[in-house]
Amino acid sequence: MRLKNKVVVVTGGGRGIGEVVCLRFIEEGAKIVVIDRNGSDVERVVDKIKQIGGEAIGKEVDVTNKNQVDEMVKDIINKYKKIDVFINNAGITADAKLEKMTEDQWEQVIDVNLKGVFYCGQSAAKVMKEQGYGVILNTSSVVGVYGNFGQTNYAASKWGVIGMTKTWAKELGKYGIRANAVAPGFTLTPMIEKMPQNVIRMMEEKSPLKKLAQPIDIANAFLFLASDEASFVTGTVLNVDGGVVL
């Protein structure tokens, strides 16, 4: 098992890619802390993990609230005495073309996708510096690298995540902390599944592989970066996009 007895925190762990990451990491022996702002989703994923014999706790947290984030990290340390891996996966969208995007749409996405990652990364880094080791992984997006129609806010936030990741790798490496990002392409999450079939087919056609990613594809990328197999990998952005950006 690649993550036996390692404590892994996953924000946005209550659904979609985050949920699959939690379940995949359990298979590798991790102890999971499921973080989400939806308490019922947290409970559901924790129960699912326990039903398959894994160890997990859950916390309802708004990552845009610094006090809640700091309290969350403190509670995890009180219980487990360490955090081995912290995955910043919480994120939202609020799409609109540039001239129609509202101030509220801009601020919501920037707050969750950028400020939330900053708060969590900052709090996790303090713990990991004291430990002398740790891994911080951030969810970016190919949209953050190449942009996307109607997603000024989302693209800006995900590009910002890449900038933070590379900065943290430079600042924290001397403390034994690695920082990397995963940039998923179009992924078949429940949100995507609700889209019209013609839109899904259009997204499939953009990839040389002619298909969308499954959430497990993204989870496996996180698993590699979290494991000792990636012990000399830091400051990188791993695109998992089926070649859509070629």
C-alpha angles and dihedrals in degrees: 000000000000097000103032111167093351116142110231124186118201121189115202084027095141098083147359119013092353093058092049090048089054093050094045093050091050088060087059094052101262126149106230132213107196113207124187138139089234107078096195091055090050092052092047094053094044090051091048091053093049091049090060092048099261130134118243143149127191138211132191104226137164103217091203089066109082094197091054091048094049091046091049092053091046091052092050091051091048089055104035103017090223147043114216099177130017117192117196100203104140111117144145140196131219105174129200137136115268097259093046100043111115126221088245092054090050095047096045094055096041091048096053101032099040112015091041091053090048094051093047094044092049094050094044092048092057090056094044093050089057090048093048093230144049147129126243116192124186131197110229124160140227083247087067090056101040106017127233136228112269095009108096091138096044094045091049092050095047092047087051090053089056090051092050092047094054092044092050091049089057095044100041104036094091088060093056093258122135122202123193139155136219117213109199123199123210105331128190099241124152088264092057092043089063092059121100113276092241090058091049091050090050091054091048091053092056091066122076085223090057094225142083125253119260116227089247089063089060092043091054090054090053089047092056093048092047094050131082087251085079095046092129096043118099136142092024132131112215111205112210099181111119090250093297091144097052 
